[in-house]
Structures are given as structure tokens and as C-alpha cells.
């Protein structure tokens, strides 16, 4: 049997004081922004503003 599937990964950006290897609990994360890609889009830029909000361009 052959199974064919198309993965649809989700990417998120968040800002905080984290160390490599830290485990993040989804319920404890606030301010995360999803980064979506569509069509031929292969690069995005995330900016942390002076108001501490993340925008994706």
C-alpha cells in the first residue's frame, strides 16, 4: 500500500527570555504570532515593535 500526503507545517514566532532546550507549555505562551506562507512566498520577516508586539511582514 502506498500512502501519499502533503504536510502542512505551522510556524510561530514569540519573544521571551528562553534558553535552548526549554520546554514551552502552549497554555503559558502569550503573544505568539503565526507565520503563514502562501503561493510562491518562501521568506517572511518578523519584527518586534517598541510596543512589544510582533508583526510579520
GIUR-V258443 format. One record per backbone hydrogen bond with DSSP energy under -0.5 kcal/mol. NH is the residue of the N-H (numbers start at 1). CO is the residue of the C=O. Records with the same first field share a line. If there is no record, write none. Layout:
NH=CO + CO
This chain:
7=5
11=35
13=33
18=16
22=19
24=22
25=23
26=24
28=25
29=25 + 26
33=13
35=11
36=34
41=38
47=55
49=47 + 53
52=49
55=47
57=45 + 55
